[in-house]
Amino acid sequence: DMLRNGGANMPMIQSAPYLEPYWFEHQNGHWLYLVNGSTDDVKEIHLALPVHLHAEEVEFWSSSGACATVRCVPESNDISIALTVPCMESVLLRLG
């Protein structure tokens, strides 16, 4: 895709056009804040990762404050995360 070929250094959401990503690095961690602006739940998160970033599992915090860890499923250069983001809600992920 165009951004990855252009050297984008952040993960990109795939197959969820209303899942808005906010990417930042803090305290040696890679963080992705996702806001679901849709009236439908996102049942699974698909991320295209930059070359320098690998993730076998992610920690996540829901908007209710609950924290958990979930394993990532590799898909070529991308990953899939079995995590539901409810409609009009957000999650914070720590990758790597």
C-alpha positions as a Markdown table, in Angstrom:
| # | Residue | x | y | z |
|---|---|---|---|---|
| 1 | Asp | 0.0 | 0.0 | 0.0 |
| 2 | Met | 1.0 | 3.6 | -0.5 |
| 3 | Leu | 1.8 | 4.6 | 3.1 |
| 4 | Arg | 3.8 | 1.5 | 3.9 |
| 5 | Asn | 5.8 | 1.8 | 0.6 |
| 6 | Gly | 6.4 | 5.5 | 1.4 |
| 7 | Gly | 8.0 | 4.5 | 4.7 |
| 8 | Ala | 5.2 | 5.2 | 7.2 |
| 9 | Asn | 6.6 | 4.3 | 10.7 |
| 10 | Met | 3.3 | 3.7 | 12.5 |
| 11 | Pro | 0.7 | 0.9 | 12.4 |
| 12 | Met | -2.2 | 1.3 | 10.0 |
| 13 | Ile | -5.8 | 0.0 | 10.6 |
| 14 | Gln | -7.2 | -2.3 | 7.9 |
| 15 | Ser | -10.8 | -3.1 | 7.2 |
| 16 | Ala | -12.3 | -0.8 | 9.7 |
| 17 | Pro | -12.8 | 2.7 | 8.2 |
| 18 | Tyr | -14.4 | 4.2 | 11.3 |
| 19 | Leu | -11.7 | 3.0 | 13.7 |
| 20 | Glu | -9.6 | 6.1 | 14.2 |
| 21 | Pro | -6.0 | 5.5 | 15.3 |
| 22 | Tyr | -3.8 | 7.8 | 17.3 |
| 23 | Trp | -0.2 | 6.6 | 17.5 |
| 24 | Phe | 2.5 | 7.7 | 19.9 |
| 25 | Glu | 5.7 | 6.6 | 21.6 |
| 26 | His | 6.1 | 7.1 | 25.3 |
| 27 | Gln | 8.5 | 5.7 | 27.9 |
| 28 | Asn | 10.1 | 3.3 | 25.4 |
| 29 | Gly | 6.7 | 1.9 | 24.5 |
| 30 | His | 4.6 | 2.0 | 21.3 |
| 31 | Trp | 1.0 | 3.0 | 22.0 |
| 32 | Leu | -2.1 | 3.0 | 19.8 |
| 33 | Tyr | -5.3 | 4.7 | 20.9 |
| 34 | Leu | -8.3 | 3.5 | 18.9 |
| 35 | Val | -11.6 | 5.3 | 18.8 |
| 36 | Asn | -14.5 | 3.5 | 17.2 |
| 37 | Gly | -16.7 | 6.2 | 15.6 |
| 38 | Ser | -19.1 | 3.7 | 14.1 |
| 39 | Thr | -22.5 | 2.5 | 15.3 |
| 40 | Asp | -21.2 | -1.0 | 14.9 |
| 41 | Asp | -18.8 | -2.9 | 17.1 |
| 42 | Val | -15.4 | -3.7 | 15.6 |
| 43 | Lys | -15.0 | -7.5 | 16.3 |
| 44 | Glu | -11.3 | -7.9 | 15.4 |
| 45 | Ile | -8.5 | -5.4 | 14.7 |
| 46 | His | -6.2 | -5.8 | 11.7 |
| 47 | Leu | -3.0 | -3.8 | 11.7 |
| 48 | Ala | -0.4 | -3.3 | 9.0 |
| 49 | Leu | 2.8 | -2.9 | 10.9 |
| 50 | Pro | 5.9 | -0.9 | 9.9 |
| 51 | Val | 9.0 | -2.9 | 9.3 |
| 52 | His | 10.7 | -2.0 | 12.6 |
| 53 | Leu | 7.7 | -3.1 | 14.8 |
| 54 | His | 6.8 | -6.6 | 15.8 |
| 55 | Ala | 4.1 | -7.6 | 18.2 |
| 56 | Glu | 3.4 | -11.1 | 19.6 |
| 57 | Glu | 1.0 | -9.7 | 22.2 |
| 58 | Val | -0.6 | -6.4 | 23.2 |
| 59 | Glu | -1.7 | -5.0 | 26.5 |
| 60 | Phe | -5.0 | -3.1 | 26.2 |
| 61 | Trp | -7.1 | -0.9 | 28.4 |
| 62 | Ser | -10.8 | -0.4 | 27.6 |
| 63 | Ser | -12.6 | 2.9 | 28.2 |
| 64 | Ser | -14.0 | 1.3 | 31.4 |
| 65 | Gly | -10.4 | 1.0 | 32.7 |
| 66 | Ala | -10.1 | -2.8 | 32.5 |
| 67 | Cys | -6.7 | -4.0 | 31.5 |
| 68 | Ala | -5.7 | -7.3 | 29.8 |
| 69 | Thr | -3.2 | -8.9 | 27.5 |
| 70 | Val | -4.1 | -10.6 | 24.2 |
| 71 | Arg | -2.0 | -12.6 | 21.7 |
| 72 | Cys | -1.6 | -11.3 | 18.2 |
| 73 | Val | -2.1 | -13.6 | 15.1 |
| 74 | Pro | 0.5 | -12.9 | 12.4 |
| 75 | Glu | -0.8 | -12.4 | 8.9 |
| 76 | Ser | 2.1 | -11.9 | 6.5 |
| 77 | Asn | 3.5 | -8.4 | 7.5 |
| 78 | Asp | 0.4 | -7.7 | 9.4 |
| 79 | Ile | -1.3 | -8.8 | 12.6 |
| 80 | Ser | -4.8 | -9.6 | 13.7 |
| 81 | Ile | -5.9 | -9.0 | 17.3 |
| 82 | Ala | -9.0 | -10.7 | 18.6 |
| 83 | Leu | -10.3 | -7.7 | 20.5 |
| 84 | Thr | -13.8 | -6.1 | 20.2 |
| 85 | Val | -14.0 | -2.3 | 20.2 |
| 86 | Pro | -17.7 | -1.5 | 21.0 |
| 87 | Cys | -19.5 | 1.2 | 19.0 |
| 88 | Met | -18.6 | 4.7 | 20.1 |
| 89 | Glu | -16.0 | 3.4 | 22.5 |
| 90 | Ser | -12.2 | 3.4 | 22.6 |
| 91 | Val | -9.2 | 1.2 | 23.6 |
| 92 | Leu | -5.6 | 1.9 | 24.3 |
| 93 | Leu | -3.1 | -0.7 | 23.1 |
| 94 | Arg | 0.6 | -1.1 | 24.0 |
| 95 | Leu | 2.4 | -2.9 | 21.3 |
| 96 | Gly | 5.6 | -5.0 | 21.6 |
